[in-house]
Amino acid sequence: MAKSVSISKSTKEGTSLDTLVAEGKTLKAIWNKRQTVQKKLFTADTKADGFDTRLGKLLQELKAQSPLDSGQISRQTLATYHVDKIDRRRRSEALWFVENEVACRDFIKSSKKGFTSLSALQKAMAKASKEAKANSEAEATTEEPSKEEVSDVGQSKVKLSKEAIVKNIVKACQYSGIDLLDIAEALMEIDTVSEAEKAETKEAA
């Protein structure tokens, strides 16, 4: 049974409905302004002398000086350098940004919409990387000949043209990872006269 939705009397009459639409429109305008401000802050914070860049570089130095193999920075060290009160997530993102600065700046430059935070940038880059990997795997699967195609080489009873034979040999080499030059050399070593005589003897028998 479908869940019933109760509607207030004022909404049914239409007066409150108009008010809610107007409220939503106002909130959208406020949100758009905040997004614009956030984009400007992001641009400023990720400049060479911006907040996140400076924070990331400081943390990178502290990480390099850490006595731990993992490079983890102790809370005492963070307090000593007065960055312990900065949000933990913001510190992590700033360090990630500096450690991947070239890739991050290239990605930001290629973006049409821009970003409002390092969190949004991380998410977008992770998604793009995942899609690129999936496309690469799909292309590799498409280009790789199937086992059925390779197994058919030399088994067909139908006479093949020279071009078809070459095509099948190329597919077999790609599938097996064999250099075509090795196949060419092997073919040159075959005594074609003897092979022809064996074929004729087999047919006569």
Residue pairs with C-beta under 8 A, 6 or more apart in sequence:
8 16
10 16
11 17
11 20
35 116
38 116
38 117
39 114
39 115
39 116
42 114
42 115
42 116
42 117
42 118
43 114
44 50
44 51
45 51
45 52
45 53
46 52
46 53
46 97
46 104
46 105
46 108
46 118
47 53
51 94
52 90
52 93
52 94
52 97
52 118
53 94
53 97
53 98
53 101
55 83
55 86
55 90
55 91
55 94
55 95
56 94
56 95
56 96
56 97
56 98
56 99
57 98
58 81
58 83
59 73
59 83
59 91
59 94
59 95
59 98
60 95
60 98
60 99
62 73
62 77
62 78
62 81
63 71
63 72
63 73
63 95
64 71
66 72
66 73
66 74
66 77
75 84
78 84
78 91
83 91
89 119
90 118
93 117
93 118
93 119
93 122
94 118
96 118
96 122
97 104
97 118
97 121
103 125
104 121
104 125
107 121
107 124
107 125
107 128
108 114
108 115
108 121
111 124
115 121
115 124
143 174
144 174
144 175
145 171
145 172
145 174
145 175
147 175
149 168
149 171
149 175
150 171
150 172
150 175
150 176
152 168
153 168
153 169
153 171
153 172
154 168
160 168
169 180
169 183
170 180
172 178
173 179
173 180
173 183
